[in-house]
């Protein structure tokens, strides 16, 4: 019985990924995978609720403001934010409201649905 062979590309990608993600300029949490063309960086979002307006500060410096939870999920999806890269913040400052557990779950569920539809749409188009 032969041992499964590892492709040269996957071994090289893993080595490059480890090497690139160990550079001080790129925090490890931002390195997801390395493709033949370069690094696939993840974008994280920190979300607050201020006077009935959802405000997301993205790790790439952009800011998204939406009053509707579904529209916020759509905007985050278009920006490339993944479900696991979202943080909800609340510090009790004037005008800031706490994002409820239900709102957090609804936003994550909508992002998952959008990601699933994108993958399915690409599979159908191919």
N, C-alpha and C positions, 0 to 999 in steps of 0.2 A: 504494500500500500504506500503510495507516494504522499509525501507531505504537500499540502497546498502551497503553490508558488505565489510569492508576493510580486506584484508587478514592479518594474523599475520606477515607474512614475509615482506610484503611491509611496514607495520607500523614499524617493527623492522629495516628494511633497512634504512628508512628515518631517524629514530632516530640515528642509527649508523652513517649515512652519516653526519648529522648535528654535531654530537659529534666529528667525525674524522676531518671534514673540519674546525672545530674551533680550532684545535691544531695549535700552532705557527709554527711547522716545515713544515706544508703542506699549501701553499697558497691556498686560496679559489678558485682561477681561475684554479688550477690544479685538483680540485676534480670534477669529472663529475657524477659518480654513484658509489654506493657500491653494490657489489654482495655478495652472501653468502661466497665466497672464499676470499674476500678482496676488496681493493679500485681499481677502474679503473682510472688510472692517464692519463691525456691528455698530449700530447707533442706539444709544440708550436714551430714555426719556424720564424726566422727573415731572410728575403731574400734580398740580394743586387745583383747588376749586376756590375761586375768588369772586364773590358776588354773583353766583349762578353762572359763571363762565369758567370752563375748563381751560387751564393754561399749561402747556407742555413745554419744558425747556429741554432741548435736545443736546446731546453731547457734542454735536458738530457746530453748536452755536446758534442754531435756528430756534425760533419760538413759534408755537402754534396755539391759537386761541379759537375755541369753538364753544358754543352754548349747548349744543346737542351731543350727547354721548356717542351716538352712532357716527355722527360727522367727525368727531374727534378720532374715533377708531379708524375711520376711512383715511383721514389726513395722516395719522401715524403710519398706517400701512403703506401709503404712497411715499412716505419719507424713508421707509425701510426699517422701521422699528419692529422688532420681534416681541412676542408675548413675554418672554423671559427677561427682556431688557427694560421693563417698566417698573418705576418706583412711584408710590403715592406718598406725598408729603403733607404734613399739617403741623404748623407750629403755634396756632392759636392767635395769630396777629389779627388786628382789626380788619374786618371784611372777609377774612379767609374762613371757609367752611370746611368741615371734615367730609372727605369722600367716604360714603358708606360702603360697607362690605358688598352690598348688592350692586352698587355702581361699579366697584372694582371688578367683580365677577362678570358683570355685563360687558364692560369694556374689553376684558381679556377674551371673553367668548366671541365677541364680534371680530376681534383681531384674528382669532383662530379660524373663524368662518371665512374671513376675507383671504387668509393665507391658503386655506383648503381650496377655495374657489379659483384662486390664481393658478395653483398647481393643476387642478382638474382642467381648467381652461387651456393651459399649455399642452396638456396631454391630448386633449381633443383636437387642438389645432395641428398637432404633429401628425 
